[in-house]
Amino acid sequence: MRSDIRALIVSIVLFGLWGTVVTYPFRLVSNLFLKTTQAVVGKIPLPAIACAFLILALAMGVTCILLWLGKMEISEYLALLFSILACVIYIVQVVKTRSFSIEAAFITLVMAGTMALVIFRKTEGTRYVADAFIFALPVSMFYECVMNPLYRLIKADIYALKPFIVVPQTSIFSDVGNLLNIPLLVWGSFFFILSLLPVMYFAGGRKEGKIRN
């Protein structure tokens, strides 16, 4: 399957199941990046809109780098690396909260399944898992930049479509407000589309076929 088509399929599935246990391992990794980036950028004395755009640009930049790595042989092992990272993040959470949840079973399943795909060289399946971790960042940014402002504009219940679509209560653009009397939805959508263009470019043309021996 063409890499751009695979990316589109994965992104749609992630968006539609964003609030479910199915996407939990992928959300763990994207949330770690987002929280870390927000903490770092928050210490820089910049206007709210500049901080929001910087966080968005960093997220999309990392996505482009990962997609660029998808043109190399190492791409087959990105899925394994991210699945292990998700497992480590969850273990840290368990140690802090001293409680398990149903998500633990799915994280274990994803890691075990990814290891099996790599061992048996099921390249296409491995690339779907890798893309799920990679495109969790853009999907997360879509919820932050578009879905949150949209729900605020129409005053919709963020839990109306739970557990499938769960919109965050705040977003990276929340402090921007209706800057220059321009709706927050316009600001978020404009910058998201702008940052999405290089991601779309790198999403296509990645390697297809099996791992070379």
Helices and strands as residue ranges (DSSP letters): H 3-16, G 21-23, H 24-41, H 48-69, H 75-97, H 103-119, H 123-142, I 143-147, H 148-154, G 179-181, H 184-203
